[in-house]
């Protein structure tokens, strides 16, 4: 191989392996070139493939690393070659735009559904009457809350204004302290709220929420409609904002 390179100093050196080369290496990895196949295509479909086509950038190369070391190959190393690196077809671009639009639609629907569920949960909480004594309610709510993972406990805590002041804070400890300060009415609502979230984590979340809403006569349709209207208003306000253009300075009057 050394003799071949010495005889042809302009010979491109390639590797048959993918990945990054060491800094300063003149050898091109497999993802930096397209090898031109020496044999003729066997089918019409093969004839359309880039590796069976030559271009004005086609040059001779030698395998300096990997399998078949020392063999000579025909390659294209031009990243902007229209034959071996064709630009995206308009249809592909259109498909990408459609995919992004679908993803955004799904994200929006998920956000609306999540916000609606949280509103329904809050409405259920407000509809729960006082029944048990504080010590009983506190005992039950604390035990149920301890069964929730941090993410679900954080969802409930936020509804009651409980947030971490710093990263080292424990949401479980902050919630427990909040429970001890809460009266019977508040604990009664939290008992149902925590129960719904806990059951939803183990069963069908949507069904558990709807069952609780039906029991406490919460208008699910009205809450869902309000959430959608709020999201629509936010989008309208966001799309309506335009950068203000600076006023054109008046031309100064010429001295008479």
C-alpha positions in Angstrom: 0.0 0.0 0.0 2.8 2.4 0.9 4.3 2.0 -2.6 1.0 2.7 -4.2 0.5 5.9 -2.2 4.1 7.0 -2.9 3.6 6.4 -6.6 0.2 8.3 -6.5 0.5 11.0 -3.9 -2.9 12.5 -4.8 -4.7 9.2 -4.2 -7.6 9.5 -1.7 -7.2 7.3 1.4 -10.4 5.8 2.7 -11.6 3.5 5.6 -14.2 0.8 5.2 -15.3 1.5 8.8 -17.8 4.2 10.0 -17.1 6.7 12.7 -14.8 9.6 13.4 -11.1 9.4 12.5 -8.3 10.6 14.7 -7.5 14.3 14.5 -5.1 15.0 11.7 -5.8 11.7 9.9 -6.1 12.0 6.1 -8.2 8.8 5.9 -11.9 9.3 5.2 -14.4 7.3 7.2 -17.2 5.3 5.5 -19.8 8.0 6.0 -17.6 10.6 4.2 -17.6 9.1 0.7 -19.8 7.1 -1.7 -18.1 4.0 -3.2 -18.9 3.5 -6.9 -19.7 -0.2 -7.6 -17.5 -1.6 -10.4 -20.0 -4.2 -11.7 -23.0 -3.3 -13.9 -26.4 -3.1 -12.2 -28.4 -6.3 -12.5 -31.8 -4.7 -12.5 -33.4 -1.4 -13.5 -34.0 -0.7 -9.8 -30.3 -1.1 -9.1 -29.4 1.2 -12.0 -31.2 4.1 -10.2 -29.1 3.7 -7.0 -26.3 6.3 -6.5 -23.6 3.6 -6.0 -24.0 2.4 -9.6 -23.6 5.9 -11.0 -20.5 8.0 -11.8 -20.2 11.7 -11.5 -17.7 14.5 -12.4 -16.2 14.1 -8.9 -15.5 10.4 -9.2 -11.9 9.7 -8.2 -9.6 6.8 -7.4 -9.0 5.9 -3.7 -7.1 3.3 -1.7 -8.4 1.5 1.4 -5.9 2.4 4.1 -7.9 1.2 7.1 -10.4 -1.6 7.7 -11.3 -4.6 5.6 -9.7 -5.0 2.1 -6.7 -2.7 3.1 -4.6 -1.8 0.1 -7.4 -2.3 -2.5 -8.1 0.5 -5.0 -11.7 1.8 -5.3 -13.7 4.4 -7.2 -15.3 6.9 -4.9 -17.1 10.3 -4.7 -16.1 12.5 -1.8 -18.1 15.6 -2.7 -20.8 16.3 -0.1 -22.8 18.5 -2.5 -22.7 16.0 -5.4 -26.1 16.1 -7.1 -25.7 12.4 -8.2 -24.7 10.8 -4.9 -26.2 13.3 -2.5 -29.4 14.5 -4.2 -31.4 17.2 -2.5 -34.8 16.4 -0.9 -37.6 16.0 -3.2 -40.5 18.5 -2.8 -42.8 15.7 -1.7 -40.4 14.7 1.1 -40.3 18.3 2.3 -44.1 18.4 2.1 -44.2 15.2 4.1 -41.9 16.7 6.8 -44.1 19.8 7.1 -47.2 17.6 7.5 -45.4 15.5 10.1 -44.5 18.5 12.1 -48.0 19.9 11.9 -49.4 16.6 13.1 -46.9 16.5 16.0 -47.9 20.1 17.0 -51.6 19.1 16.8 -51.0 16.1 19.1 -49.0 18.2 21.5 -51.8 20.8 21.6 -54.5 18.2 22.2 -52.4 16.6 25.0 -52.0 19.9 26.7 -55.7 20.7 26.4 -56.6 17.2 27.8 -54.1 17.6 30.7 -55.4 21.0 31.6 -59.0 19.9 31.4 -58.3 16.9 33.7 -56.6 19.1 36.3 -59.6 21.5 36.2 -62.0 18.6 36.7 -59.9 17.4 39.6 -60.0 20.8 41.2 -63.8 21.0 40.7 -64.2 17.6 42.3 -62.1 18.7 45.3 -64.4 21.7 45.8 -67.5 19.5 45.7 -66.4 17.1 48.5 -68.3 17.7 51.8 -66.8 17.6 55.3 -67.5 14.2 57.0 -64.5 12.9 59.1 -62.6 14.6 61.9 -59.3 16.2 61.0 -57.1 13.5 62.7 -58.9 10.8 60.6 -58.6 12.7 57.4 -55.0 13.6 58.0 -54.1 10.0 58.7 -55.8 8.7 55.5 -54.5 11.5 53.2 -50.9 11.2 54.5 -50.9 7.4 53.8 -52.4 7.7 50.4 -50.1 10.6 49.4 -47.1 8.5 50.4 -48.1 6.0 47.7 -47.8 8.6 44.9 -44.6 9.0 42.9 -43.0 12.5 42.9 -44.4 13.5 39.6 -48.0 12.8 40.5 -47.6 14.3 44.0 -46.1 17.5 42.3 -49.2 17.8 40.1 -51.5 17.9 43.2 -49.1 20.1 45.2 -49.1 22.8 42.5 -52.9 23.0 42.6 -52.5 24.2 46.2 -49.6 26.6 45.6 -46.9 24.2 46.9 -43.6 24.6 45.1 -40.0 24.0 45.8 -38.0 27.1 46.8 -34.8 25.3 46.0 -33.7 22.1 44.4 -32.8 20.5 47.7 -36.4 20.8 48.9 -38.6 17.7 49.2 -42.0 18.0 47.6 -43.2 15.2 49.9 -42.1 17.0 53.1 -43.6 20.3 51.8 -46.9 18.6 51.0 -47.0 16.8 54.4 -46.4 20.2 56.2 -49.3 21.7 54.1 -51.6 18.9 55.1 -51.0 19.5 58.9 -52.0 23.2 58.4 -55.2 22.3 56.4 -58.6 22.2 58.0 -61.2 19.4 57.8 -62.8 20.8 54.7 -59.5 21.1 52.8 -58.4 17.6 53.9 -61.8 16.1 52.7 -61.2 17.5 49.3 -57.6 16.3 49.2 -58.7 12.9 50.3 -60.7 12.5 47.1 -58.2 14.3 44.9 -55.3 12.0 46.0 -57.5 8.9 45.7 -58.4 9.8 42.1 -54.8 10.4 41.1 -53.6 7.2 42.8 -56.3 5.1 41.2 -55.6 6.7 37.8 -52.0 5.6 38.1 -53.1 2.0 38.3 -56.2 1.9 36.2 -57.7 3.9 33.3 -57.0 7.5 34.4 -59.7 9.1 32.2 -62.4 6.7 33.5 -61.5 7.2 37.2 -61.6 11.0 36.7 -65.0 10.8 34.9 -66.5 8.5 37.6 -65.5 11.0 40.3 -66.8 13.9 38.2 -70.2 12.1 37.9 -70.4 11.4 41.6 -69.7 15.1 42.6 -71.8 16.5 39.7 -68.9 18.3 38.0 -69.7 19.6 34.5 -66.9 18.0 32.5 -68.1 19.4 29.1 -68.2 23.0 30.4 -64.7 22.7 31.8 -63.4 21.2 28.6 -65.0 23.9 26.5 -63.5 26.7 28.7 -60.0 25.1 28.4 -60.2 25.0 24.6 -61.4 28.6 24.5 -58.5 29.7 26.7 -56.0 27.9 24.5 -57.5 29.4 21.3 -57.4 32.9 22.8 -53.7 32.4 23.7 -52.9 31.2 20.2 -54.8 34.2 18.7 -53.0 36.6 20.9 -49.6 35.0 20.1 -50.2 35.1 16.3 -51.5 38.6 16.4 -48.3 40.1 17.9 -46.3 41.9 15.2 -43.0 43.7 15.7 -43.6 47.5 15.8 -42.0 49.4 13.0 -39.9 52.4 13.9 -41.4 55.7 12.8 -39.7 57.2 9.7 -37.8 60.3 10.7 -39.1 63.5 9.0 -36.9 65.1 6.5 -35.3 68.3 7.8 -36.3 71.5 6.1 -33.6 73.0 3.9 -32.5 76.5 4.9 -33.9 79.1 2.7 
